[in-house]
Amino acid sequence: MTLNVLHTSDWHLGRSLYGQKRYEEFDALLDWMITTLQEQQIDVLLLAGDVFDTSTPSNRAMRQYYDFLRRVSGSGCRHVVIIGGNHDSPTFLNAPQALLRALDVHVVGAATEDPADEVIVLRHEDGSPALIVCAVPYLRDRDIRIAEAGESIDDKEQKLLDGIRGHYCAVTEAAETLRAQLEEQHQARIPVIGMGHLWTAGARTVEGDGVRDLYVGSLAHVGTDIFPAAMDYVALGHLHVPQSVGGQVHIRYSGSPLPMGFGEALQQKSVCTVSFDGRKGDIRLLDIPCFQRLRQLSGSLPVLQAELQALLANDEPTWVEIIYNGDDIVPDLREQLLSALADNAPALITLLRVKNQRITAQTLQAQDTEQTLDDLSPQDVFQRCLDAHAVPANQRQELFNLYQDVLRQVLEADTHAE
């Protein structure tokens, strides 16, 4: 009996872009998802973390989420499995677990005390087992590592890696034991799917996508060898670029379904479908339509004016990020760009961000005062502090690692404080 699975992740419901709300885009995406579940005759929907953009989503983002889950039950899709990501509140996701389970929606918002509780058996309509899912959520530092006094950064990194590996081994061991029992009982070949929300070594990202480092240091960018061979497909979340990793076709990031920043504007977004016949899975990518055109333009003033005119000629509403890198100093850059457009430009072209890269000794101070926190990451701010205090280069890496550790703890505290 064929089983059709759809893998998606990183919806980031409620996310805005330089202050521009994106609820209409998310509505269009969720409509497309429902239609796709119906047309592709999907049996199981996997959502691999970062359902929401923050741990305290807006009322409208919550309505979108729950309304979507209600609509799934009428789409023909029998099961939904959702894991928590680093942006999600485990408490918020887990709160309606019992109620959602009645709709065959299985939620694992945070690591469980018993890894076997992250193993979910999904069944066909006749009650026979169809699929086993190792629904491993984002593993927070406190879930997998016990802090000890006097630890070095290297010690912390190694403990994190060992903790992640150990957790996946324990969950998969429970899944394999269960699979052996069910296959003997039902005389069937049952696939096992692993889920995860983490950063694998060698995977690709793009600038400005908002993807956070999950742990202190780089060692915790885990290798694909942490996923046991018993997993017939691994559905990953966290990175926004659709891709397989480590040369393993069956270990995949579905990527975010919407571009999370202008760096992703020209990226073709997709979801993964996997059709199982026994344990063998046939993997395909389904392209997602563009619901709001984004463009990032860079160049001199004449180049930018010409490119804006070309966008206007296409007669399609477009949100634009401008990066000016010409030689001339243009203090009224936004005004000059807007004046080059026709009267109907505001209905078609929205300049969400205009960044003037022209830096000289005369303009540096003015440029800095024009920057906002939208232009800077927390790492950028800390780097400027190091520069301002003339910290020697040989001390910077350790200080940066310690700062990353503090930042991670603050972010995790935000998601845990309800």
KEKE-320941 format. One line per field, with one value per residue (C-alpha): residue number from 1; residue in three letters; x, y negated, z negated. Coordinates in nm, 4 decimals, padded with zeros to 6 digits. Example, Ala and Ser with C-alpha at 12.3 -4.5 7.8 and 13.67 -1.06 7.14 Angstrom:
seq c(1,2)
type c(ALA,SER)
u c(01.2300,01.3670)
v c(00.4500,00.1060)
w c(-00.7800,-00.7140)
//
This chain:
seq c(1,2,3,4,5,6,7,8,9,10,11,12,13,14,15,16,17,18,19,20,21,22,23,24,25,26,27,28,29,30,31,32,33,34,35,36,37,38,39,40,41,42,43,44,45,46,47,48,49,50,51,52,53,54,55,56,57,58,59,60,61,62,63,64,65,66,67,68,69,70,71,72,73,74,75,76,77,78,79,80,81,82,83,84,85,86,87,88,89,90,91,92,93,94,95,96,97,98,99,100,101,102,103,104,105,106,107,108,109,110,111,112,113,114,115,116,117,118,119,120,121,122,123,124,125,126,127,128,129,130,131,132,133,134,135,136,137,138,139,140,141,142,143,144,145,146,147,148,149,150,151,152,153,154,155,156,157,158,159,160,161,162,163,164,165,166,167,168,169,170,171,172,173,174,175,176,177,178,179,180,181,182,183,184,185,186,187,188,189,190,191,192,193,194,195,196,197,198,199,200,201,202,203,204,205,206,207,208,209,210,211,212,213,214,215,216,217,218,219,220,221,222,223,224,225,226,227,228,229,230,231,232,233,234,235,236,237,238,239,240,241,242,243,244,245,246,247,248,249,250,251,252,253,254,255,256,257,258,259,260,261,262,263,264,265,266,267,268,269,270,271,272,273,274,275,276,277,278,279,280,281,282,283,284,285,286,287,288,289,290,291,292,293,294,295,296,297,298,299,300,301,302,303,304,305,306,307,308,309,310,311,312,313,314,315,316,317,318,319,320,321,322,323,324,325,326,327,328,329,330,331,332,333,334,335,336,337,338,339,340,341,342,343,344,345,346,347,348,349,350,351,352,353,354,355,356,357,358,359,360,361,362,363,364,365,366,367,368,369,370,371,372,373,374,375,376,377,378,379,380,381,382,383,384,385,386,387,388,389,390,391,392,393,394,395,396,397,398,399,400,401,402,403,404,405,406,407,408,409,410,411,412,413,414,415,416,417,418)
type c(MET,THR,LEU,ASN,VAL,LEU,HIS,THR,SER,ASP,TRP,HIS,LEU,GLY,ARG,SER,LEU,TYR,GLY,GLN,LYS,ARG,TYR,GLU,GLU,PHE,ASP,ALA,LEU,LEU,ASP,TRP,MET,ILE,THR,THR,LEU,GLN,GLU,GLN,GLN,ILE,ASP,VAL,LEU,LEU,LEU,ALA,GLY,ASP,VAL,PHE,ASP,THR,SER,THR,PRO,SER,ASN,ARG,ALA,MET,ARG,GLN,TYR,TYR,ASP,PHE,LEU,ARG,ARG,VAL,SER,GLY,SER,GLY,CYS,ARG,HIS,VAL,VAL,ILE,ILE,GLY,GLY,ASN,HIS,ASP,SER,PRO,THR,PHE,LEU,ASN,ALA,PRO,GLN,ALA,LEU,LEU,ARG,ALA,LEU,ASP,VAL,HIS,VAL,VAL,GLY,ALA,ALA,THR,GLU,ASP,PRO,ALA,ASP,GLU,VAL,ILE,VAL,LEU,ARG,HIS,GLU,ASP,GLY,SER,PRO,ALA,LEU,ILE,VAL,CYS,ALA,VAL,PRO,TYR,LEU,ARG,ASP,ARG,ASP,ILE,ARG,ILE,ALA,GLU,ALA,GLY,GLU,SER,ILE,ASP,ASP,LYS,GLU,GLN,LYS,LEU,LEU,ASP,GLY,ILE,ARG,GLY,HIS,TYR,CYS,ALA,VAL,THR,GLU,ALA,ALA,GLU,THR,LEU,ARG,ALA,GLN,LEU,GLU,GLU,GLN,HIS,GLN,ALA,ARG,ILE,PRO,VAL,ILE,GLY,MET,GLY,HIS,LEU,TRP,THR,ALA,GLY,ALA,ARG,THR,VAL,GLU,GLY,ASP,GLY,VAL,ARG,ASP,LEU,TYR,VAL,GLY,SER,LEU,ALA,HIS,VAL,GLY,THR,ASP,ILE,PHE,PRO,ALA,ALA,MET,ASP,TYR,VAL,ALA,LEU,GLY,HIS,LEU,HIS,VAL,PRO,GLN,SER,VAL,GLY,GLY,GLN,VAL,HIS,ILE,ARG,TYR,SER,GLY,SER,PRO,LEU,PRO,MET,GLY,PHE,GLY,GLU,ALA,LEU,GLN,GLN,LYS,SER,VAL,CYS,THR,VAL,SER,PHE,ASP,GLY,ARG,LYS,GLY,ASP,ILE,ARG,LEU,LEU,ASP,ILE,PRO,CYS,PHE,GLN,ARG,LEU,ARG,GLN,LEU,SER,GLY,SER,LEU,PRO,VAL,LEU,GLN,ALA,GLU,LEU,GLN,ALA,LEU,LEU,ALA,ASN,ASP,GLU,PRO,THR,TRP,VAL,GLU,ILE,ILE,TYR,ASN,GLY,ASP,ASP,ILE,VAL,PRO,ASP,LEU,ARG,GLU,GLN,LEU,LEU,SER,ALA,LEU,ALA,ASP,ASN,ALA,PRO,ALA,LEU,ILE,THR,LEU,LEU,ARG,VAL,LYS,ASN,GLN,ARG,ILE,THR,ALA,GLN,THR,LEU,GLN,ALA,GLN,ASP,THR,GLU,GLN,THR,LEU,ASP,ASP,LEU,SER,PRO,GLN,ASP,VAL,PHE,GLN,ARG,CYS,LEU,ASP,ALA,HIS,ALA,VAL,PRO,ALA,ASN,GLN,ARG,GLN,GLU,LEU,PHE,ASN,LEU,TYR,GLN,ASP,VAL,LEU,ARG,GLN,VAL,LEU,GLU,ALA,ASP,THR,HIS,ALA,GLU)
u c(00.0000,00.1565,00.2041,00.2491,00.4356,00.4882,00.7814,00.7877,00.9421,01.0264,00.6956,00.7773,00.4134,00.3898,00.7224,00.7505,01.0083,01.1535,00.8248,00.6057,00.3412,00.3137,-00.0155,-00.1610,00.1405,00.0954,-00.2762,-00.1910,00.0756,-00.1592,-00.4289,-00.1698,-00.0686,-00.4264,-00.4726,-00.1419,-00.2380,-00.5543,-00.4003,-00.0998,-00.3169,-00.0886,-00.1381,00.1123,00.2244,00.5538,00.6327,00.9938,00.9960,00.9819,00.6085,00.6071,00.8627,00.8600,00.7781,00.4874,00.3002,00.0317,-00.3363,-00.3570,-00.0618,-00.2230,-00.5533,-00.3709,-00.2078,-00.5191,-00.7396,-00.4913,-00.4906,-00.8713,-00.8717,-00.6179,-00.8692,-01.0937,-00.8152,-00.7755,-00.4453,-00.4781,-00.1887,00.0170,00.3415,00.4838,00.8086,00.9237,01.2016,01.4334,01.1919,00.8939,00.7708,00.7651,00.4950,00.2744,00.3057,00.2516,-00.0459,-00.3189,-00.1472,-00.4352,-00.6972,-00.4976,-00.4309,-00.8040,-00.7512,-00.4493,-00.2160,00.0888,00.2979,00.6376,00.7344,01.0393,01.2575,01.0807,01.2180,01.1772,01.3086,01.0566,00.7826,00.9158,00.8381,00.4997,00.3207,00.0884,-00.1718,-00.3623,-00.7383,-00.7800,-00.5700,-00.2566,00.0754,00.1823,00.4825,00.6994,00.8189,01.1097,00.9798,01.2906,01.2376,01.5028,01.7271,01.8030,02.1313,01.9662,01.8096,02.1375,02.4210,02.4920,02.7043,03.0101,03.2340,03.5599,03.4472,03.6271,03.4473,03.5791,03.4384,03.0966,03.1014,03.1920,02.9235,02.6642,02.7597,02.7643,02.4265,02.2637,02.4064,02.3004,01.9453,01.8984,02.0432,01.8035,01.4976,01.5933,01.6618,01.3091,01.1725,01.3645,01.2383,00.8828,00.9233,01.0478,00.7420,00.4949,00.6513,00.6399,00.2811,00.1503,00.3898,00.4632,00.7642,00.7234,00.9382,01.0964,01.1262,01.3495,01.2731,01.5028,01.5544,01.9280,02.2222,02.4185,02.7792,02.8338,02.4737,02.4133,02.2624,02.2152,02.2997,02.0176,01.7939,01.7771,01.8966,02.0515,02.3463,02.1875,02.4771,02.8035,03.0866,03.0778,03.1319,02.7605,02.6940,02.6396,02.7431,02.4872,02.6388,02.4314,02.1239,02.1151,02.0980,01.7604,01.5994,01.4562,01.4110,01.5215,01.2998,01.5016,01.4206,01.6128,01.8001,01.5989,01.7687,01.6077,01.8842,02.0052,02.3089,02.6251,02.5686,02.2707,01.9665,01.7279,01.8506,01.6906,01.6022,01.2736,01.3696,01.1359,00.8269,00.8536,01.1706,01.2598,01.4825,01.5841,01.8822,01.6320,01.4310,01.5335,01.5420,01.2877,01.1036,00.9683,00.8348,00.9483,00.7153,00.8131,00.6072,00.6765,00.6216,00.7364,01.0602,01.1643,01.0900,01.0595,01.1576,01.0304,01.0325,00.7207,00.7824,00.5917,00.4512,00.5725,00.3031,00.4857,00.7697,01.0875,01.3873,01.7259,01.8889,02.2428,02.4561,02.5073,02.2219,02.1686,02.1751,01.9252,01.6933,01.7004,01.6300,01.3387,01.1944,01.2283,01.0437,00.7707,00.7312,00.6557,00.3386,00.3696,00.3657,00.7205,00.8901,01.2419,01.5631,01.8110,02.1844,02.3634,02.7343,02.8123,03.1074,02.9051,02.7700,02.3879,02.2396,01.8795,01.9018,01.5464,01.3927,01.5923,01.4941,01.1249,01.1306,01.2501,00.9293,00.5900,00.2992,00.1528,00.4799,00.3677,00.0990,00.3585,00.6970,00.7468,01.0955,01.1225,01.4868,01.7372,02.0927,02.3628,02.6943,02.8921,03.1438,03.4103,03.5837,03.3334,03.0193,03.1040,02.9615,02.6410,02.6019,02.6315,02.3644,02.1255,02.1612,01.8965,01.8940,01.7305,02.0693,02.2654,02.2637,02.3489,02.6861,02.7412,02.6712,02.9166,03.1783,03.1440,03.1927,03.5146,03.6288,03.5332,03.7400,04.0314,04.0246,04.3326,04.2687,04.4054,04.1351,03.8377,03.7438,03.7062,03.5102,03.2875,03.2213,03.1301,02.8998,02.7309,02.6774,02.5152,02.3016,02.1819,02.0871,01.8911,01.7042,01.6233,01.5052,01.2682,01.1102,01.0864,00.9480,00.5723)
v c(00.0000,-00.3314,-00.6019,-00.9655,-01.2019,-01.5782,-01.7397,-02.1120,-02.3341,-02.6876,-02.8588,-03.1398,-03.2455,-03.6079,-03.7122,-04.0623,-04.2040,-04.5406,-04.6187,-04.5032,-04.2531,-03.9360,-03.7832,-03.7828,-03.5874,-03.3299,-03.3005,-03.2310,-02.9780,-02.7886,-02.7811,-02.6364,-02.3776,-02.2569,-02.2321,-02.0438,-01.7948,-01.7202,-01.7064,-01.4968,-01.2676,-01.3212,-01.0857,-01.2391,-01.6008,-01.6614,-02.0111,-02.0173,-02.3129,-02.6931,-02.6978,-03.0523,-03.3294,-03.4082,-03.2332,-03.4766,-03.4701,-03.7238,-03.6359,-03.6421,-03.4027,-03.1656,-03.1780,-03.0925,-02.7912,-02.6459,-02.7190,-02.5373,-02.2306,-02.2304,-02.2398,-01.9572,-01.7155,-01.7750,-01.7509,-01.3739,-01.3957,-01.1560,-01.2569,-01.5649,-01.5505,-01.8797,-01.9291,-02.2437,-02.4601,-02.7064,-02.9951,-02.8114,-02.8056,-02.4391,-02.5194,-02.6922,-02.4106,-02.1359,-02.2956,-02.1582,-01.8197,-01.6067,-01.8012,-01.7982,-01.4258,-01.3729,-01.5263,-01.2964,-01.5932,-01.4851,-01.7617,-01.7240,-02.0726,-01.9809,-01.6843,-01.4316,-01.2632,-00.9225,-00.9274,-00.6572,-00.9190,-01.0870,-00.7741,-00.7981,-00.5164,-00.6341,-00.3940,-00.3305,-00.3710,00.0010,-00.0314,00.1359,-00.0426,-00.2690,-00.4640,-00.5182,-00.8751,-00.9677,-01.3172,-01.4756,-01.8483,-02.1169,-01.9948,-02.2779,-02.2890,-02.1982,-01.8889,-01.7303,-01.8731,-01.9068,-02.2137,-02.1701,-02.4283,-02.4931,-02.3623,-02.4954,-02.5934,-02.2756,-02.0675,-02.2287,-02.1707,-01.8044,-01.7484,-01.9084,-01.6878,-01.3746,-01.4700,-01.5181,-01.1900,-01.0043,-01.1387,-01.0321,-00.6888,-00.6383,-00.7487,-00.5347,-00.2310,-00.2569,-00.2931,00.0116,00.2270,00.1179,00.1710,00.5267,00.6084,00.4502,00.6011,00.9491,00.8986,00.7534,00.9132,00.5747,00.3524,00.0322,-00.2758,-00.4876,-00.8641,-01.0780,-01.4453,-01.7124,-02.0849,-02.1475,-02.2661,-01.9977,-02.0535,-02.1601,-02.2662,-02.5880,-02.9137,-03.2572,-03.5978,-03.7738,-03.4687,-03.5153,-03.1612,-03.1559,-02.9556,-02.7033,-02.6321,-02.7877,-02.7175,-02.5362,-02.1757,-02.1417,-02.1779,-01.8042,-01.5562,-01.3402,-01.0367,-01.1174,-00.9912,-00.6119,-00.4014,-00.2656,-00.5944,-00.5598,-00.9373,-01.2303,-01.5422,-01.8393,-02.1984,-02.5127,-02.6004,-02.7855,-02.6595,-02.3413,-02.0795,-01.7317,-01.7130,-01.5087,-01.3456,-01.1605,-01.2049,-01.0851,-01.3422,-01.6723,-02.0232,-02.1198,-02.4858,-02.7686,-02.7935,-03.1744,-03.3813,-03.5008,-03.7813,-03.9524,-03.7187,-03.4422,-03.6523,-03.4565,-03.1169,-02.8619,-02.7448,-02.3915,-02.1123,-01.7493,-01.4601,-01.1010,-00.8091,-00.4896,-00.1378,00.0588,-00.0977,-00.2369,-00.6064,-00.7972,-01.1604,-01.4514,-01.8292,-02.0377,-02.4020,-02.6612,-02.9624,-03.3124,-03.4946,-03.8276,-03.9291,-04.0490,-04.2012,-04.3113,-04.5776,-04.7061,-04.9472,-05.3132,-05.5618,-05.5371,-05.1557,-05.1498,-05.3954,-05.1843,-04.8609,-05.0195,-05.1319,-04.7736,-04.6395,-04.8977,-04.7916,-04.4357,-04.5678,-04.3355,-04.4534,-04.4224,-04.4806,-04.6125,-04.6353,-04.8894,-04.8626,-05.1674,-05.1125,-05.3887,-05.6266,-05.9464,-06.0669,-06.0783,-06.2122,-06.2095,-05.8632,-05.7452,-06.0650,-06.0426,-05.6803,-05.7523,-06.0567,-05.8371,-05.6328,-05.7138,-05.8433,-05.4946,-05.3558,-05.3385,-05.0859,-04.8619,-04.9330,-04.9386,-05.0371,-04.8447,-04.9250,-05.1663,-05.1030,-05.3489,-05.1631,-05.4733,-05.5108,-05.7790,-05.9606,-06.2429,-06.0281,-05.7471,-05.9172,-06.0192,-05.6703,-05.5107,-05.7346,-05.6339,-05.2620,-05.0842,-04.7505,-04.6050,-04.6553,-04.4787,-04.1303,-04.0749,-03.9473,-04.2713,-04.4749,-04.2707,-04.2977,-04.6755,-04.6644,-04.4700,-04.7252,-05.0196,-04.8839,-04.7808,-04.4203,-04.2322,-03.9821,-03.6878,-03.7393,-03.7897,-03.4317,-03.3172,-03.6317,-03.5821,-03.2193,-03.3251,-03.5935,-03.3356,-03.1134,-03.3982,-03.4962,-03.1376,-03.1160,-03.4408,-03.3190,-02.9856,-03.1634,-03.3696,-03.0554,-02.8897,-03.1791,-03.1358)
w c(00.0000,00.1113,-00.1497,-00.0434,-00.2762,-00.2438,-00.4270,-00.4996,-00.7669,-00.8782,-00.8111,-01.0568,-01.0789,-01.1886,-01.0405,-00.8992,-00.6621,-00.7650,-00.9364,-00.6461,-00.7640,-00.5558,-00.6686,-00.3164,-00.1902,-00.4644,-00.3852,-00.0201,-00.1220,-00.3525,-00.0830,00.1552,-00.1047,-00.1450,00.2320,00.2634,-00.0083,00.1883,00.5355,00.4318,00.2187,-00.0798,-00.3742,-00.6176,-00.6602,-00.8432,-00.9735,-01.0939,-01.3316,-01.3402,-01.2909,-01.4289,-01.4021,-01.7739,-02.0989,-02.1488,-01.8168,-01.7373,-01.7540,-01.3749,-01.3371,-01.5874,-01.3971,-01.0754,-01.2411,-01.4019,-01.1018,-00.8803,-01.1063,-01.1022,-00.7215,-00.6939,-00.8416,-00.5398,-00.2804,-00.2815,-00.4703,-00.7638,-00.9878,-01.0789,-01.2787,-01.4095,-01.6001,-01.7778,-01.6368,-01.8033,-01.7293,-01.8799,-02.2375,-02.3493,-02.6071,-02.3518,-02.0953,-02.3510,-02.5302,-02.2959,-02.2400,-02.3673,-02.1732,-01.8499,-01.8803,-01.8306,-01.4839,-01.4248,-01.4735,-01.6743,-01.8339,-02.0040,-02.1129,-02.3231,-02.4085,-02.6304,-02.9418,-02.7771,-02.4173,-02.3286,-02.3720,-02.0572,-01.8536,-01.6828,-01.4978,-01.2199,-01.0849,-00.7646,-00.7596,-00.8304,-01.1472,-01.0164,-01.0841,-00.7979,-00.9253,-01.2318,-01.2921,-01.5175,-01.5958,-01.7491,-01.8142,-01.8460,-02.1275,-02.3650,-02.5480,-02.8784,-02.7158,-02.6145,-02.8243,-03.1953,-03.2599,-03.4808,-03.6424,-03.4632,-03.1250,-02.8203,-02.5019,-02.3395,-02.6262,-02.5803,-02.2058,-02.2417,-02.5076,-02.2813,-01.9895,-02.2051,-02.3535,-02.0124,-01.8850,-02.1975,-02.1804,-01.8183,-01.8945,-02.1861,-01.9861,-01.6862,-01.9050,-02.0430,-01.6875,-01.5611,-01.8476,-01.7748,-01.4005,-01.4501,-01.6595,-01.4173,-01.1048,-01.2568,-01.3702,-01.0424,-00.7918,-00.6360,-00.5642,-00.7672,-00.6926,-00.9651,-00.9168,-01.1352,-01.2003,-01.3338,-01.3694,-01.3642,-01.1569,-00.9731,-00.8772,-00.5172,-00.4550,-00.2613,-00.3867,-00.2338,-00.3759,-00.5557,-00.6050,-00.9818,-01.0564,-01.4028,-01.5271,-01.7607,-01.9930,-02.0987,-01.8562,-01.5241,-01.6316,-01.7000,-01.3281,-01.3319,-01.0667,-00.8900,-01.0609,-01.3709,-01.1838,-01.2195,-00.9048,-01.0192,-00.9088,-00.5586,-00.5242,-00.7407,-00.7356,-00.8581,-00.9453,-01.0443,-00.7235,-00.4602,-00.1427,-00.0013,00.0149,-00.0598,-00.2865,-00.3144,00.0224,-00.1257,00.0971,-00.1734,-00.4316,-00.3332,-00.4337,-00.2744,-00.3220,-00.4143,-00.1901,-00.1716,-00.1300,-00.4778,-00.3497,-00.0282,00.0038,00.0820,00.3294,00.6407,00.4721,00.5916,00.2818,00.2613,00.0443,00.0500,00.1191,00.0457,00.1751,-00.0152,00.1127,-00.1883,-00.3109,00.0269,00.0718,00.4004,00.3326,00.5416,00.5046,00.5637,00.6494,00.4451,00.6353,00.5553,00.3593,00.3223,00.5475,00.3706,00.5403,00.4114,00.6327,00.6025,00.7993,00.8777,00.8890,01.2702,01.2509,00.9655,01.1416,01.4591,01.2684,01.0843,01.4196,01.5476,01.2433,01.2941,01.6581,01.5437,01.3792,01.0765,00.7141,00.5816,00.2486,00.3042,00.1052,00.2419,00.1778,00.3130,00.3801,00.6281,00.6028,00.5634,00.2319,00.2595,-00.0653,00.0657,00.2186,00.1438,00.2826,00.6049,00.6530,00.5980,00.8255,01.1109,01.0933,01.2405,01.0321,00.9960,00.8592,00.4933,00.5904,00.7573,00.6018,00.2246,00.1117,-00.2131,-00.2709,-00.1198,-00.2356,-00.1376,-00.1243,-00.0278,-00.3107,-00.3184,-00.6002,-00.5554,-00.5577,-00.8002,-01.1059,-00.9276,-00.7840,-01.1266,-01.2744,-00.9972,-01.0674,-01.2700,-01.4484,-01.1363,-00.9696,-01.2437,-01.3904,-01.7585,-01.6367,-01.4430,-01.7561,-01.9621,-01.6885,-01.7018,-02.0780,-02.0278,-01.7708,-01.9900,-02.2799,-02.0555,-02.1839,-02.0526,-01.7737,-01.9747,-02.2401,-02.0126,-01.9239,-02.2847,-02.3744,-02.0716,-02.1685,-02.5231,-02.3857,-02.1601,-02.4628,-02.6606,-02.3598,-02.3180,-02.6862,-02.6618,-02.3529,-02.5165,-02.8305,-02.6160,-02.4725,-02.8132,-03.0169,-03.0077)
//
